[in-house]
């Protein structure tokens, strides 16, 4: 009986993938292409990387992230309260911090990725995946928005912990204690700027 249920679940999930909307198909192709590029550049476990390879990895990993949108989510009302110059500097520093962190543990990009669900309404999408690394299954989701004909990531979560939400709590704490300029000072230190 369990085998039959598992077979039916697999059959239905396969049918769902095959019946995806054109947007969902394009998003899946984008994410799979990005994953293949990363894995190709990483090479086998234990590889060392030149500075050029590290920069290429950083661009592939982060190239489809809309940091301005992620900054708006992370800062909420503080984003609109900041001056245009503060917002520009914030987005630059925030993106640098995330880009640098993306290279901290390169082995995680060797994980097998299973696309569990891609839902879209034409302008926004959510990609739910499971990353399997060293026999550990970790849920990872991405929030995307369509910009013209391209899809960009506006937030992502690992183990249901949103990147933007995590930063929001931290940033709001700094802003309450030291103001927006204090947050920028903190980010300058973290980004090495």
Phi, psi and omega in degrees: 000315179301320180297320179295317179297315179298317178299315180296320177298314179296319179297315180294320180291325176294319179297320179298316180297318182292333184263018182295154176292162177303322178296315180297321178296315180297320179295315180299317179298318178301311183293319179294320178298316179299316180297317179296318179299317180297310182297323178296314180293325180294322183069194182291158178305139179091359180293151173256158187232137175284167178299323179297316179295320179297320179293321177297316178299316180301318181291318180294313182297319188254354188297338181254016179266131175268095184292330177295316178296318179294323178296319178299318179293316184291327184262338184049236184298331180295335179294312181286334179285337180286154176289160177304321179295319178296317179298315180300313180294320180301310182299318179299312181290317180301314180294324179296317179299313181294318179300316180295319180294331182296340180261002184295319182229081186294332182301331181298337179283357175273358182299148170284135181247126176251125179273106184279319183198140172231114179245141182214150175244014180102326180245330180232154179213157174229127179249119178253124181230168169234123176264129181244115182221127183052043178064017176252127180263125182233124177288135178225129175233156180232135170261131181234155173228149180270128177241101186068245178255359184257147174260137178232151178275130178251344175194160176210156180222141174242129185054039179063022174253109182288137177298309182296318180295319179298313178295325180304311181300314181295313183295317181296324177297315179295317181298318179298321184276320190233000180081175182295323178296326176295322177296316179299319178300315178301313181293324177301317178297314182295325181274354182070025182268000000 
